[in-house]
Amino acid sequence: MAETEIISTSENNDQFFEGVEKLIEIWFTPAKNADLRRITRQQWENVLKIVRCEIISFTQSEQVDAYVLSESSMFVSRRRFILKTCGTTTPLRCVRRVLALARDVAGHERVHNVFYSRREFARPSAQLQPHDNFDSEVELLDSYFGDGRAYIMGPEKDCWYLYTLLPLEGTVDALEKEQREVVNGCCESPEPDQTIEILMSDLDPAVMDIFSRASSATAAEATKASGIDKIIPGMVIDDFLFDPCGYSMNGVAKDGDKDIPSGCYMTIHITPERSCSYVSFESNVPVSSYDEVIKRVLEAFRPAKFVLTVFASPDSPGADTPRQLKKFSSLGAFEQKDAQFVRFAGYALHYALYCKFPS
């Protein structure tokens, strides 16, 4: 595991907020009449008290409920739960409660897969247990789910951590997992799935200034001025501008949209302070190439550095996207500093770190 690093031990009164998010995604095995959306808002609010955040806003489509939180976002669909929180929140502490609600309220008895990921924190020592180090996070996750796999990708200060139940393709573990699913009657074909994340740091101050009350009167004004509304056109946007600064948005596909399937989402979270600027972008929109989306995101936020990850299942439109991205040693003004391609049982993953060419 990468060593933790204290950025500053001095009392210099710098404005700092940890924009790096912890992302937990739990997929449940399909079950007749089971639906996570039966869990009530009050029950979710009680869950989020454990996490140390709260619901700010809500929107939904036919297939997904989307919550803007005081620290990032939560998405709930029939059998998938996504919680993404920044700051010093503690999302892994709520997992036991989520599993109990999934069983007792939603009718989901069995977990199909789990993804927990995050970038290296700017100030790891400020995090609360178990998030102060990856080993502790893995230990807690294993207490919930049993035999998971932990991975660390990228250089020490910019590494990306991943925990999943997925074994590497072609291994004995992959064969045993397949056999267990057959025995348990869980071998139906999974639905196509793909997700892109762009985790950006050291952003253009002129862009970051948009996401403050001094520059934008409303969240909608900041959304339009930055070009966020054009990254994936047609999304129903639920946005929020914090006081004095900071921004979060969720987007969900319009019901009946011919271009974006129902159930698709996007989410963006912005920490604009100059000493710790950070922006995250995530979406599961199914495309055969993410080139245009990546271009729009980078043009909108103008980072100096970013981590790019793409997960794709073999039957998704973007199944070849991780392999395509593997070929790029540069993206526009950015040079690839590190890249890894991993094939799991049921998913391919591409990780890459890009830094701006010296001017």
DOLO-349165 format. One record per residue (C-alpha): y negated, z, x; residue in three letters. Coordinates in Angstrom, 3 decimals. Each point is the difference from the previous one (the first is absolute). Last residue first. Layout:
REM residues N
+----------+----------+----------+-----+
|        y |        z |        x |  aa |
+----------+----------+----------+-----+
|        Y |        Z |        X | ALA |
...
+----------+----------+----------+-----+
END
This chain:
REM residues 359
+----------+----------+----------+-----+
|        y |        z |        x |  aa |
+----------+----------+----------+-----+
|  -24.728 |  -21.314 |    4.286 | SER |
|    3.353 |    1.591 |    0.847 | PRO |
|    2.660 |   -1.331 |   -2.385 | PHE |
|    0.446 |    2.259 |   -3.019 | LYS |
|    3.143 |    2.091 |   -0.066 | CYS |
|    3.231 |   -0.634 |   -1.907 | TYR |
|    3.057 |    2.227 |   -0.442 | LEU |
|    3.074 |   -1.495 |   -1.638 | ALA |
|    2.898 |    1.182 |   -2.156 | TYR |
|    2.323 |   -2.390 |   -1.838 | HIS |
|    2.755 |    1.315 |   -2.236 | LEU |
|    2.946 |   -1.782 |   -1.605 | ALA |
|    1.758 |    1.614 |   -2.940 | TYR |
|    3.430 |    0.338 |   -1.639 | GLY |
|    1.962 |    1.611 |    2.843 | ALA |
|   -2.774 |    0.224 |    2.573 | PHE |
|   -1.315 |   -2.776 |    2.211 | ARG |
|   -2.658 |    1.087 |    2.454 | VAL |
|   -2.792 |   -2.022 |    1.612 | PHE |
|   -2.338 |    1.686 |    2.443 | GLN |
|   -3.442 |   -0.973 |    1.240 | ALA |
|   -2.520 |    1.398 |    2.491 | ASP |
|   -3.420 |   -0.959 |    1.333 | LYS |
|   -0.581 |   -3.059 |   -2.191 | GLN |
|   -3.466 |   -1.366 |    0.708 | GLU |
|   -2.569 |   -0.250 |   -2.770 | PHE |
|   -2.841 |   -2.483 |   -0.474 | ALA |
|    2.127 |   -2.236 |   -2.211 | GLY |
|    3.451 |    1.549 |   -0.122 | LEU |
|    1.704 |    0.021 |    3.404 | SER |
|    3.503 |    0.061 |    1.449 | SER |
|    1.214 |   -1.200 |   -3.398 | PHE |
|    3.714 |   -0.865 |    0.013 | LYS |
|    1.206 |    3.310 |   -1.481 | LYS |
|   -2.233 |   -0.666 |   -2.977 | LEU |
|    2.303 |   -2.787 |   -1.147 | GLN |
|    3.088 |    2.244 |    0.367 | ARG |
|   -1.595 |    2.704 |   -2.138 | PRO |
|   -1.058 |   -2.635 |   -2.559 | THR |
|    3.441 |   -1.575 |   -0.441 | ASP |
|    0.964 |    2.068 |   -3.026 | ALA |
|   -3.475 |   -0.332 |   -1.469 | GLY |
|    1.144 |   -1.517 |   -3.272 | PRO |
|    2.465 |    2.924 |   -0.342 | SER |
|    3.792 |   -0.461 |    0.065 | ASP |
|    0.534 |    1.211 |    3.581 | PRO |
|   -2.138 |    3.154 |   -0.468 | SER |
|   -3.388 |    0.132 |    1.692 | ALA |
|   -1.905 |    2.716 |    1.899 | PHE |
|   -3.205 |   -0.998 |    1.799 | VAL |
|   -1.961 |    2.198 |    2.393 | THR |
|   -3.331 |   -0.694 |    1.697 | LEU |
|   -1.790 |    2.540 |    2.189 | VAL |
|   -3.689 |   -0.604 |    0.597 | PHE |
|   -2.712 |    0.037 |    2.656 | LYS |
|   -3.663 |   -0.937 |    0.279 | ALA |
|   -0.301 |   -0.246 |   -3.770 | PRO |
|   -2.096 |   -2.605 |   -1.857 | ARG |
|    0.310 |    1.363 |   -3.567 | PHE |
|   -0.290 |   -3.011 |   -2.318 | ALA |
|    0.913 |   -2.703 |    2.519 | GLU |
|    3.093 |    1.947 |    1.053 | LEU |
|    1.143 |    0.447 |   -3.596 | VAL |
|   -0.659 |   -3.637 |   -0.895 | ARG |
|    1.946 |   -1.309 |    3.008 | LYS |
|    2.945 |    2.311 |   -0.669 | ILE |
|    0.169 |   -1.195 |   -3.611 | VAL |
|   -0.152 |   -3.646 |    1.084 | GLU |
|    2.780 |    0.344 |    2.578 | ASP |
|    2.274 |    2.079 |   -2.237 | TYR |
|    2.516 |   -2.802 |   -0.446 | SER |
|    2.757 |   -0.495 |   -2.591 | SER |
|   -1.838 |    2.208 |   -2.458 | VAL |
|    1.113 |    2.923 |   -2.143 | PRO |
|   -2.876 |    2.460 |   -0.567 | VAL |
|    1.246 |    3.381 |    1.279 | ASN |
|   -3.352 |    1.135 |    1.350 | SER |
|   -1.518 |    2.405 |    2.534 | GLU |
|   -3.356 |    0.245 |    1.773 | PHE |
|   -1.117 |    2.962 |    2.087 | SER |
|   -3.446 |    0.555 |    1.483 | VAL |
|   -1.122 |    2.393 |    2.744 | TYR |
|   -3.299 |    1.011 |    1.560 | SER |
|    0.223 |    3.221 |    2.037 | CYS |
|   -3.290 |    0.494 |    1.854 | SER |
|   -1.810 |   -2.567 |   -2.152 | ARG |
|    0.872 |    1.673 |   -3.302 | GLU |
|    1.300 |   -2.719 |   -2.362 | PRO |
|    3.377 |    1.418 |   -1.120 | THR |
|    1.210 |   -2.757 |   -2.308 | ILE |
|    3.052 |   -0.277 |   -2.219 | HIS |
|    1.363 |   -3.256 |   -1.426 | ILE |
|    2.812 |   -0.532 |   -2.508 | THR |
|    1.768 |   -3.059 |   -1.355 | MET |
|    2.485 |   -0.270 |   -2.832 | TYR |
|    2.674 |   -2.238 |   -1.457 | CYS |
|    2.031 |    1.194 |   -2.973 | GLY |
|   -0.784 |   -3.045 |   -2.115 | SER |
|    0.250 |   -3.157 |    2.070 | PRO |
|   -3.196 |   -1.517 |    1.459 | ILE |
|   -0.735 |   -3.681 |   -0.691 | ASP |
|    0.931 |   -0.358 |   -3.681 | LYS |
|   -1.724 |    3.232 |   -1.058 | ASP |
|    1.606 |    1.310 |   -3.198 | GLY |
|   -1.044 |    3.594 |    0.625 | ASP |
|   -2.679 |    0.016 |    2.678 | LYS |
|    1.309 |    1.014 |    3.398 | ALA |
|   -1.038 |    3.415 |    1.243 | VAL |
|   -2.770 |    0.965 |    2.416 | GLY |
|   -0.631 |    3.458 |    1.370 | ASN |
|   -3.185 |    0.983 |    1.773 | MET |
|   -1.328 |    2.726 |    2.258 | SER |
|   -3.345 |    0.474 |    1.740 | TYR |
|   -1.762 |    2.414 |    2.316 | GLY |
|   -3.580 |    1.223 |    0.256 | CYS |
|   -2.468 |    2.622 |   -1.247 | PRO |
|    1.486 |    0.273 |   -2.586 | ASP |
|    3.152 |   -2.028 |   -0.693 | PHE |
|    0.123 |   -3.521 |   -1.398 | LEU |
|    2.909 |   -0.653 |   -2.388 | PHE |
|    1.797 |   -3.186 |   -0.983 | ASP |
|    2.419 |   -1.135 |   -2.728 | ASP |
|    0.428 |   -3.756 |    0.381 | ILE |
|    2.015 |   -2.254 |   -2.320 | VAL |
|    1.198 |   -2.614 |    2.502 | MET |
|   -0.908 |   -3.643 |   -0.514 | GLY |
|   -0.963 |   -0.869 |    3.547 | PRO |
|    1.929 |    1.613 |    2.876 | ILE |
|   -2.540 |    0.460 |    2.808 | ILE |
|   -2.883 |   -1.223 |   -2.188 | LYS |
|   -0.852 |    3.295 |   -1.727 | ASP |
|   -0.117 |    1.719 |    3.393 | ILE |
|   -2.848 |   -2.291 |    1.032 | GLY |
|   -2.067 |    2.818 |    1.503 | SER |
|   -2.981 |   -0.430 |   -2.328 | ALA |
|    2.275 |   -0.341 |   -3.053 | LYS |
|    2.002 |    3.179 |    0.509 | THR |
|   -3.079 |    1.922 |    1.128 | ALA |
|   -1.849 |   -0.937 |   -3.210 | GLU |
|    3.044 |    0.900 |   -2.096 | ALA |
|    0.136 |    3.406 |    1.690 | ALA |
|   -3.555 |    0.669 |   -1.089 | THR |
|   -3.489 |    0.481 |    1.439 | ALA |
|    0.890 |   -1.508 |    3.355 | SER |
|   -1.922 |    0.469 |    3.261 | SER |
|   -0.952 |    3.699 |    0.056 | ALA |
|    2.987 |    0.867 |   -2.172 | ARG |
|    2.241 |   -1.134 |    2.824 | SER |
|    2.654 |   -2.700 |    0.271 | PHE |
|   -2.317 |   -2.843 |    0.991 | ILE |
|   -0.781 |    1.812 |    3.265 | ASP |
|    3.574 |   -0.702 |    1.109 | MET |
|   -0.711 |   -3.731 |    0.129 | VAL |
|   -3.033 |    0.450 |    2.251 | ALA |
|    1.953 |    2.498 |    2.111 | PRO |
|    2.695 |   -2.627 |    0.798 | ASP |
|    3.322 |    1.828 |    0.115 | LEU |
|    1.635 |    2.085 |    2.711 | ASP |
|    3.309 |    0.265 |   -1.886 | SER |
|    2.140 |   -2.126 |   -2.315 | MET |
|    3.402 |    0.506 |   -1.614 | LEU |
|    1.186 |   -3.246 |   -1.597 | ILE |
|    3.041 |    0.555 |   -2.215 | GLU |
|    2.141 |   -2.691 |   -1.602 | ILE |
|    2.798 |    0.633 |   -2.471 | THR |
|    2.942 |   -2.067 |   -1.207 | GLN |
|    2.596 |    0.522 |   -2.707 | ASP |
|    2.478 |   -2.102 |   -1.939 | PRO |
|    1.959 |    2.078 |   -2.537 | GLU |
|    3.242 |    1.473 |    1.297 | PRO |
|    3.271 |   -1.770 |   -0.843 | SER |
|    2.375 |    2.391 |   -1.705 | GLU |
|    2.126 |    2.033 |    2.410 | CYS |
|   -0.667 |    3.475 |   -1.277 | CYS |
|    3.413 |    0.674 |   -1.555 | GLY |
|    0.541 |    3.110 |    2.119 | ASN |
|    2.995 |   -1.515 |    1.816 | VAL |
|   -1.858 |   -3.274 |    0.588 | VAL |
|   -3.061 |    1.879 |    1.223 | GLU |
|    2.122 |    2.058 |    2.380 | ARG |
|    1.563 |   -3.161 |    1.456 | GLN |
|   -3.413 |   -1.552 |    0.642 | GLU |
|   -1.203 |    3.165 |    1.730 | LYS |
|    3.152 |    0.074 |    2.156 | GLU |
|   -0.584 |   -3.594 |    1.089 | LEU |
|   -3.622 |    0.729 |    0.899 | ALA |
|    0.996 |    3.143 |    1.922 | ASP |
|    2.553 |   -2.022 |    2.002 | VAL |
|   -2.864 |   -2.235 |    1.099 | THR |
|   -0.664 |   -3.620 |   -0.934 | GLY |
|   -3.475 |    0.601 |   -1.418 | GLU |
|   -1.706 |    3.214 |    1.091 | LEU |
|    0.456 |    2.868 |   -2.423 | PRO |
|   -2.397 |    0.487 |   -2.925 | LEU |
|   -0.555 |    3.606 |   -1.096 | LEU |
|   -3.523 |   -0.215 |    1.351 | THR |
|   -2.436 |    1.798 |    2.296 | TYR |
|   -2.720 |   -1.958 |    1.776 | LEU |
|   -2.687 |    0.925 |    2.519 | TYR |
|   -2.655 |   -2.364 |    1.337 | TRP |
|   -1.352 |    0.347 |    3.508 | CYS |
|   -3.607 |   -0.574 |    0.972 | ASP |
|   -0.448 |    2.773 |    2.572 | LYS |
|    3.559 |   -0.254 |    1.330 | GLU |
|    0.569 |   -3.742 |   -0.014 | PRO |
|    1.874 |   -1.638 |   -2.889 | GLY |
|    2.884 |    0.942 |   -2.243 | MET |
|    1.633 |    3.358 |   -0.712 | ILE |
|    3.123 |    0.086 |   -2.165 | TYR |
|    1.797 |    2.653 |   -2.039 | ALA |
|    3.231 |   -0.535 |   -1.930 | ARG |
|    1.115 |    2.083 |   -2.969 | GLY |
|    3.186 |    2.008 |   -0.540 | ASP |
|   -0.670 |    2.501 |   -2.729 | GLY |
|   -2.689 |   -0.758 |   -2.566 | PHE |
|   -1.970 |    3.171 |   -0.641 | TYR |
|    0.791 |    2.074 |    3.111 | SER |
|   -0.118 |   -3.238 |    2.008 | ASP |
|   -3.601 |   -0.494 |   -1.122 | LEU |
|   -0.881 |    3.509 |    1.187 | LEU |
|    1.518 |   -0.573 |    3.447 | GLU |
|   -1.638 |   -3.417 |    0.262 | VAL |
|   -3.430 |    1.472 |   -0.732 | GLU |
|    0.571 |    2.748 |    2.555 | SER |
|    0.948 |   -2.556 |    2.658 | ASP |
|   -3.064 |   -2.077 |   -0.891 | PHE |
|   -2.497 |    2.706 |    0.919 | ASN |
|   -2.862 |    1.868 |   -1.684 | ASP |
|    1.109 |   -1.412 |   -3.352 | HIS |
|    2.505 |    2.760 |   -0.777 | PRO |
|   -2.173 |    2.010 |    0.133 | GLN |
|   -3.756 |   -0.423 |   -0.352 | LEU |
|   -1.904 |   -2.610 |    2.002 | GLN |
|   -2.927 |    0.892 |    2.269 | ALA |
|    2.188 |   -0.191 |    3.124 | SER |
|    0.704 |   -3.678 |   -0.674 | PRO |
|   -3.644 |   -1.030 |    0.460 | ARG |
|   -0.273 |   -3.809 |   -0.023 | ALA |
|    3.346 |   -0.112 |   -1.780 | PHE |
|    2.681 |   -2.452 |    1.133 | GLU |
|    0.713 |   -2.549 |   -2.746 | ARG |
|    2.067 |    0.985 |   -2.983 | ARG |
|    3.300 |   -0.688 |   -1.678 | SER |
|    2.503 |    1.388 |   -2.476 | TYR |
|    2.352 |   -2.444 |   -1.687 | PHE |
|    2.817 |    1.183 |   -2.249 | VAL |
|    2.920 |   -1.745 |   -1.652 | ASN |
|    2.331 |    0.070 |   -2.986 | HIS |
|   -0.581 |    3.570 |   -1.175 | VAL |
|    2.370 |    1.062 |   -2.789 | ARG |
|   -0.395 |    1.907 |   -3.253 | GLU |
|   -2.924 |   -1.804 |   -1.624 | HIS |
|   -0.409 |    1.109 |   -3.632 | GLY |
|   -3.821 |    0.121 |   -0.007 | ALA |
|   -0.468 |    3.610 |   -1.099 | VAL |
|    2.771 |    2.061 |    1.618 | ASP |
|    1.060 |   -2.275 |    2.861 | ARG |
|   -3.304 |   -1.576 |    0.999 | ALA |
|   -1.714 |    3.333 |   -0.637 | LEU |
|    2.399 |    1.737 |    2.410 | ALA |
|   -0.397 |   -2.732 |    2.632 | LEU |
|   -3.791 |    0.280 |   -0.261 | VAL |
|    0.169 |    3.793 |    0.424 | ARG |
|    2.126 |   -0.326 |    3.147 | ARG |
|   -2.396 |   -2.643 |    1.326 | VAL |
|   -3.146 |    2.117 |   -0.358 | CYS |
|   -0.078 |    1.449 |    3.528 | ARG |
|    0.250 |   -3.496 |    1.459 | LEU |
|   -3.457 |   -0.838 |   -1.336 | PRO |
|   -1.892 |    2.684 |    1.968 | THR |
|   -3.682 |   -0.968 |    0.080 | THR |
|   -2.065 |    0.513 |    3.128 | THR |
|   -2.039 |   -3.178 |   -0.420 | GLY |
|    1.840 |   -2.991 |   -1.449 | CYS |
|    2.488 |   -0.513 |   -2.837 | THR |
|    2.324 |   -2.790 |   -1.108 | LYS |
|    2.559 |    0.770 |   -2.699 | LEU |
|    2.301 |   -2.721 |   -1.297 | ILE |
|    2.724 |    0.572 |   -2.623 | PHE |
|    2.373 |   -2.796 |   -1.002 | ARG |
|    2.496 |   -0.108 |   -2.863 | ARG |
|   -1.987 |   -0.976 |   -3.092 | ARG |
|   -3.375 |   -0.079 |    1.729 | SER |
|   -2.303 |    2.655 |    1.439 | VAL |
|   -2.777 |   -0.602 |    2.517 | PHE |
|   -2.025 |    2.740 |    1.730 | MET |
|   -3.186 |   -0.381 |    2.004 | SER |
|   -2.512 |    1.187 |    2.665 | SER |
|   -1.303 |    3.557 |    0.521 | GLU |
|   -1.953 |    0.959 |   -3.139 | SER |
|    2.542 |   -2.184 |   -1.748 | LEU |
|   -0.138 |   -3.424 |   -1.646 | VAL |
|    3.042 |   -0.237 |   -2.269 | TYR |
|    1.895 |   -3.174 |   -0.854 | ALA |
|    2.660 |   -0.253 |   -2.723 | ASP |
|    2.238 |   -3.038 |    0.479 | VAL |
|    2.056 |   -2.422 |   -2.096 | GLN |
|   -2.025 |   -1.029 |   -3.038 | GLU |
|   -3.242 |    0.679 |    1.840 | SER |
|   -1.814 |    3.243 |    0.674 | GLN |
|   -3.249 |    1.698 |    0.948 | THR |
|   -0.894 |    3.570 |    0.917 | PHE |
|   -2.846 |    1.862 |    1.692 | SER |
|   -0.750 |    3.139 |    2.005 | ILE |
|    3.414 |    1.673 |    0.206 | ILE |
|    0.232 |    2.971 |    2.357 | GLU |
|    0.791 |    0.992 |    3.584 | CYS |
|    1.675 |    2.876 |    1.837 | ARG |
|    3.559 |   -1.411 |    0.079 | VAL |
|    1.369 |    2.980 |   -1.935 | ILE |
|   -2.863 |   -0.426 |   -2.472 | LYS |
|    1.114 |   -3.629 |   -0.235 | LEU |
|    3.271 |    0.978 |   -1.668 | VAL |
|   -1.865 |    2.014 |   -2.646 | ASN |
|   -2.234 |   -2.996 |   -0.689 | GLU |
|    3.113 |   -2.166 |   -0.317 | TRP |
|    1.391 |    2.350 |   -2.655 | GLN |
|   -3.315 |   -0.078 |   -1.836 | GLN |
|    0.017 |   -3.803 |    0.110 | ARG |
|    3.415 |   -0.055 |   -1.619 | THR |
|    3.284 |   -1.201 |    1.525 | ILE |
|    1.308 |   -2.688 |   -2.334 | ARG |
|   -1.342 |   -2.567 |    2.487 | ARG |
|    2.943 |    0.822 |    2.265 | LEU |
|    2.284 |   -1.993 |   -2.316 | ASP |
|    3.735 |    0.375 |   -0.668 | ALA |
|    1.268 |   -1.781 |   -3.125 | ASN |
|    3.197 |   -1.132 |    1.780 | LYS |
|   -0.069 |    0.789 |    3.711 | ALA |
|   -1.207 |   -2.076 |    2.947 | PRO |
|    0.306 |    1.940 |    3.292 | THR |
|   -3.257 |    1.703 |    0.909 | PHE |
|   -2.497 |   -1.285 |    2.559 | TRP |
|   -2.216 |    2.524 |    1.782 | ILE |
|   -3.128 |   -0.964 |    1.944 | GLU |
|   -1.846 |    2.533 |    2.168 | ILE |
|   -3.147 |   -1.050 |    1.863 | LEU |
|   -1.926 |    2.415 |    2.216 | LYS |
|   -3.510 |   -1.289 |    0.493 | GLU |
|   -2.288 |   -0.338 |    3.011 | VAL |
|   -3.579 |    0.611 |   -1.120 | GLY |
|   -0.231 |    3.397 |    1.656 | GLU |
|   -3.613 |    1.005 |   -0.604 | PHE |
|   -2.462 |    0.829 |    2.742 | PHE |
|   -3.737 |    0.498 |    0.090 | GLN |
|   -0.826 |    1.356 |    3.429 | ASP |
|   -1.143 |    3.608 |    0.119 | ASN |
|    0.507 |    0.154 |    3.755 | ASN |
|    2.145 |    3.126 |    0.004 | GLU |
|    2.167 |   -1.123 |    2.881 | SER |
|    3.760 |   -0.444 |   -0.043 | THR |
|   -0.136 |   -3.740 |   -0.510 | SER |
|    2.635 |   -2.701 |   -0.470 | ILE |
|    2.948 |    2.379 |    0.074 | ILE |
|    3.018 |   -2.113 |    0.817 | GLU |
|    3.537 |    0.259 |   -1.293 | THR |
|    2.636 |   -1.479 |    2.252 | GLU |
|    1.787 |   -3.042 |   -1.362 | ALA |
|    3.535 |    0.651 |   -1.156 | MET |
+----------+----------+----------+-----+
END
